[in-house]
Amino acid sequence: MKFLAPALLFLLVIGGNAQAQEAPSRPDPLVIGVFERPPYATRTNDGAWLGLAVDLWRLTAEAEGWAYEFRDVEGGEVADALARNRIHAALAVDATPEAEARLDFTHPLHTATMGVATQQRSMVLNVAQGFLTWQFLRLVLGISVLLLAVGALMWLLERRRNDGQFSKSPLRGLGDGFWWAGVTLTTIGYGDKAPITLSGRVVAMLWMLSGLAISAALTAAVVSLTDMRQSVQLPERFHEQRVGVVEGTTSASFLEAEGVDLRRYLSVAEALRAMQAGEVDTVAAAGPVLQTTISESGAFDTQVRRTELDPHYVSIALPEDSPLREPLNRALLTRLTSESGWNLVQRYLPE
């Protein structure tokens, strides 16, 4: 028994040393790479970093008691800087299958979709362009055929007893019926023509009730045709445009796979300047990044349309097998599911 205590003590010491050797150490301080990507990370005039990812990191690091320092990196150099251990994490990087082959990622900080920026044109020009489309012509032809059919029916019912308003002449009578159907559909109702027969009044009442729904649908169709919001929902709509993208982003990869004519730039701000100069027709990037960059630059003549295209995760990048991944994931989940984390997201991404 007298040898048992020393033996147990020896085993505990050996076991403790083995666990210490197996447990990876966390660098102190942590070097966090940051590059300009509003609203996730942006530099103020006095050199300080702000943004959703930056502030979320600060909250997390302070709660966990981690010492850290920010280091500037270029967006295209993040993978190399992590691989060479120049930085221990990078804010805020798109988690893509290609990047996952070289890096590890934390839980997503935000899910973004692609936005499309265009030069804002006058409402009159938008309406005029909407009217000069094949879709609008088909709409007009369809309504015209419907008006002619209803007008012809009204003329057949009224021509004998009401020839003063609906001429017995087929050509003039059909014109009278077409006119009556049109003014009744649009609820103008001049009163210059009105049915007097029982069957004519029944048809007129049915047409007026149906006209309420037809008029509403017609209004919605016209608004849709004269509004450019629908034009960015389908990738094929980009095929007749020169689209500016940021090199290495998920938007660039997505549109390249769709065969879109792309012009590549180093930043969203540079791509927007190219659009202002007429080098490209539109700029495609993550919606929040586009919107924030435009707001900060004061480009009020530029509008952003959100799409459902190219959904992707914005995350924190780490080297492969980083000891920081598990504790950082737990800490991030704690922050993101707290009231302070939710308020932080709402402050930078209020939509």
N, C-alpha and C positions, 0 to 999 in steps of 0.2 A: 504493500500500500504506500510505503514511503516514496516509491519510485513513480507512483501514478500521477501525483500532482505535477511534478516537473515534466512528465511526458505529455500531459494534457496541455500544459502551458506552451510547450514546444510546438505542438500541433496547431494550437490557436495562432501562434505567431507566424508559423509557416503558411497557414491558410489565409491569414490576413494579408501577408505579403503577396501571396498569389493573386488574391482578389484585387489588390492595389495595382498589380502589374497588368491584370486583365482589363480593369476599368480604364477607359480612355480619359485622358485629362482634357479639361476645357481650357483653351487659351485665355490668358488674362493680361491685358484687356483684349476683348474681342474687337477685331477690325472689320467694320461694316462698310462694304462698298456701296456707294450711292451715285446714281446718274440722273440727269434731268428727265423727269417723266411726270408732269402734272396730270392729275391731281395727287398722284401717289408720292411723288418726290419733286420738290422744286426749291431752288436756291433763292433766298431773298437778296436784296441789294447789299446788305451788310455781311453776306457770306454764310448765313445760317440756313440750315435745311428744315423745310416744313413739308407737310403732305400727309396723306392717309397712312402710307406705309411707314414713313419716318416717325410720325406721332405714335402709331401703334407699336413700333419697336421701342420707343422711349418708355411707354407705359409698361410693356412687358419686361424690359431690362431692369427698370427701377423696382418692379414688384419682385423680381427674382434676385435682385442684388448683384447683377452682372455689370462689371466695368466694361466700357466700350468706347470706341472712337470711330468717327466717320472718315472715310477716305474716298476722294473723287475717283471714279472710274468711267471709262467710256462704255456705252451700252454694248458695243460689239466686242469688248475685251473682258466681259464678265467671266466667261467660261475659262479663259486662259488665266485670269487673275486668281480664280478659285483653285484651279489645278496646280498653280505654282505657289499656293499658300500665301499669296500677297494679301488676300482678304479671307475672312472666315465665313462671310455671308454677303448677299447682295440684295438690295432693294431697288425696285420691285420688278420681277422678271416674269415673262409669260412662260407658263409651264406647258411645254410642247413635247410630243413623243421624241422628236429629234434631240431636244435639249436634255431630256431624261436619260438618254444614252450616255451622257457625260457628267450629269449633275444630279443632285438630289433636290427635292423641293419640299417645302412645308405645306401644311394645309392652305387652301386658297384664302387670300385676303379679300378677294372680290372676283366676281364673274362678269366679264365684259363682253360685249358684242361689237361688231364693226359699225362705225359711223361713217357717213359720207358728207364731206363739206363741198358746197358749191357756192358760186357767186350769186348773191341775192339779186334777183331781177324784179322789175316793177310788176305789180299785180296785173296791170293792163297787158303787159307782154305775156305773162303766164296764161291769162285767159285767151288771148289771141292765138297763142300756140296750141292751146287745148282745143280750140275750135277748128284749127286747121289739121285735123287728124282723121284717119280712116275710121277710128272708133266713133268719133262724133258724127261723121257722115252716115254711118250705119244706124246710129241712134235716130237721126233725123228722118232717114228713109223708113225705119220701122214705125215711128210715130205717124208719119204721113200716111202710110198704108192703113194703119188703124183708124185714123181720122176719116179717110176716104170710105172705109167699110161702114163705119157708123153713120157717116153723112149720107151714104147711098141708101142705107136702111131707112133713115128718117125721110129722105126724099120719096121713097116708094110709098111710105105710109101717109105722107102729107100732100102729095102732088095734086090729088083730085079735089080736095076740099080746102086746100090752103095754097092755091097756086099763086097768090099774091106774094107770099114769102118764099115758097119753094116752087120755082118755075116748072111748068110741064115739059119744057125743052130738056132733054137728057143732059146736054152739056152744061147749060146754065143751072139746071136743077142739082146736078152733082156738085157744082161749085157752091151753090147755096148750102147744101148739106155739109160740105167740107168746112165751110166758114162757120156754120152753127156748131159743129162738133169741136172745132178748135177753140172758139171763144168760151164754150161751155166747159171744156176740159181745163182751161186755164183760170176758170172762175171769174173771168172778166164779165161775161154776160151782158152785151150791149143792149139786148132787148129788141134789136131790129128784126130778129127772126125767133119765132117760138111756135111750138106745135099746138094745134087746136084739137086734134083727134085724140080719142082715149088711148089707142094703141101708141100713137106718137108720144103722148105724155108719159106713158109707162116706160117706153124706151129712154125718154129724156131723163126720167128719175133714176133709172138704173145707170145711165151714163154719168150722171152727176155724182152718184155715190161711188161708182168705179173710178171716176176722175180724181177723187181725193187721193186714192192710193197711187194711181198712175202719176199724178202731178208730183207727189212726194218722191216716188222712185225716180222720176225724170230729173228733179232738182238734185238728188243725191248723185245721179250719174253725171250730170253736168259739172258739179263741184269736183267730183273725182277726176274727170277728164282735164280740168283746168288746174289741178293741184299736182305738184311734182313729188309729193311724198311717196306715192306708189311706185315711182320709177326706180327706187333703189332696193326694192325687195327681191328682185330677181337678178342673178348674176349676168344673164345674157344682155341686160340693159346697159352693162358697162362696155359691151363689145364695140360700140361706136364712139367711145370716149378714150381720151388719154388720161390715165389715172395715176396720180402721184401717191407713192407709198414710202414708208420708212424701211430701209434695208434690214432684213432679218426678222421682221415682225410676222405674226400669224396672218395679218391681213395681206401682206405681200405673198406669202405662201399660198393662201387660199385663192387669191385672184390669179396668181400665176398658173395654178392648176386648172383654172377656168379659161385660160387662154386670153386673158385681158391684156391690152396694150399698157404696160407699166413704165413709169419713170421712177427711179429709185433715188431717195435722198437720205441724208444722215439723221434728220430730225423732222418732227411734224411741223415745226416753225419754218424750216427751210422749204418743205413741200408746199406749205400755204403761201409763202412768198413766191414760189414758182407759179402757183395758180393765179396770184395777183398779176404776175407778169405775162400771163397767157401761155405759159409753157405746157400746162396741163389743164384739163377741163374740170376735174374733181380731185379731191384728196380723200383717201380711205385709210382709216386707222381705228384703233379702239375708241369707241364713242366718248367715254369720259375724258380721255387724253385730248381728243379733238376739241371738245367743248371748252375745256379749261384753257387750252392753248389759245383759242380764239378769244376767249374772254380777257385773258391777260394781255394779249397783243392789241386789243381794241379794234379788231377787224369786224366792225359792226355790219359791214356789207356782205358778210359770209354767214351762211346758215348751215346747220348740221341736221341731217336726217338720221335717226337711229334705225338700224335694221335688226333682223333676227339672224343675220349671217355671221359665221365665224365666231361662235361662242368660245371663250377661252378663259383659263384661270390666270389671275395675277397673283404671284406667290413670292416667297423669299427663297432664293437659290442658295444651295450649300454644296460643298464638295461631296463627292461620293463617300458613303460610310462616315459622314461627319458625326462626331459624338454630340453635336449640338441639336441634331434633328429631333430626337424624342423629347428632351426637356423643352425645346422651343415649341414643338407642336402642342404639348400639354399647356404651356403657358399661353400660347396664342388662342387656343380654344377657351381658356378661362377668360381672357380679355374680350374675345369676340362675342361671347355669350353673356357678357355683363352689360349693365346699363351704360357704363362709361364707354365701352367699346362700341355699342350700338349708336350712342350719341356722336362718337367720333366719325363713324361711317356716314351718318346722316349729315354731318357738317360738310364733308367733302363731296358726298354723292347724294344730294337731296332727292333725286328722282325716285 
